[in-house]
């Protein structure tokens, strides 16, 4: 059964996410990162793991994914009682690894 993922950022469904590397002088460098387009922010931005916030009271990104194929296999009566509704909180780097392990993306290491 093919895996189908759904993504949320701060509780909002993201129709698309982008797996990319930062561009420096037109060349991709560094770790793979997750980016999203948000209409009301008018543009694409990358997500970080919230590790460098100077104040812990600042709002943080909450990135989540759900494997819809696996979620559909859970009986409805159990789904109704699950507090997280199948959503799993991850860091951007963890999500890249999960997508790669599932075969949803291929990441070439240089």
N, C-alpha and C positions, 0 to 999 in steps of 0.2 A: 504494500500500500504506500503510495507516495506521501511524503510529508508536506504539509502545508502550514506555514507559519503565519501568525498574526502578531503585530507589534503595537505596543502602547508606550507613549511618552507622557509622563505625569498624568496618567489616567485617560489620555486621549488616543484613540486609534490612529496610527500612522499608516496611510495607504501604501506608502513606499518608504524604504530606507535605502541608503547608498553605502556601499562598502568601498572605501577608497583609501588612498595614502595622500598625505600632504604633498602639495606641489611646491618645489623650490626651484626657481628659474626654469619652470616647465618640466622638471623631472620629479617623478614620484619618489619620496623618501620617507623613512621612518616606519613606525608600526601601522598596521591597518586600523582604520577608524570608521566609526558609524556617523553618517550625516543624515539630516532630515530637511525637508522643505516644509516650512510653515507659512501658509498664505498671509496671515495677519502680521508676521514678522518680515514679510517680503524678502525671502531668500533662504538659501541653504546654509546650515551651520552644523559644525561637528559637535558631537557629544563627548564629554570627558567622564572620568570616573569619580569626579567630585573630590579628589584627594588633595587638591591644592587650594581649597577655599580658605581664605584668611580668617573668616569668621564662621564657626559651625552653625550659626543661626541663619546663614544665607540659604535661600532655597536651593535645593539640589535636583538634578535630573533623576527621575525614577523611570528607568528603562525596563520594560517587561516584554516577554514573548509568551506565546501559547502555541503548542503543536496542535493544530485543529484536527488533524487526522486521529491523534491519540485521544483528544477530548471527545470526539464523536463516538469512540468505543466505550466510554464510561456510561453505565446505565443512568438514565435521566434522574431517577430518584436519588442517586448518589451525587450527581452534578448539583442538584438543588441544595444539598447540604454542605457542599464544599465552600469554605469561606473565601478562598483565593480564586475560585472559579477557573482553575487551571492555569492562571497567570503565574509566571516565574520571574522574579526580579534578578537582573543580571547587570554586569558592567558591559560597556561596549566591547572590550577585548574578549570577555567571556562569550558574548553573543557571536562574535566572529568565529570563535572556536566551535561553538554549537552548530552553527550553520555549515561550517566546513565538515565537521564530523557527520552531519546528516546528509552530506552530498548536495546541499542546496547551493553552495558556492565552491569554487576552486580557487585556492589562494596559492599563487606561485611565490616561493621564497627565493630571495636573491642573496 
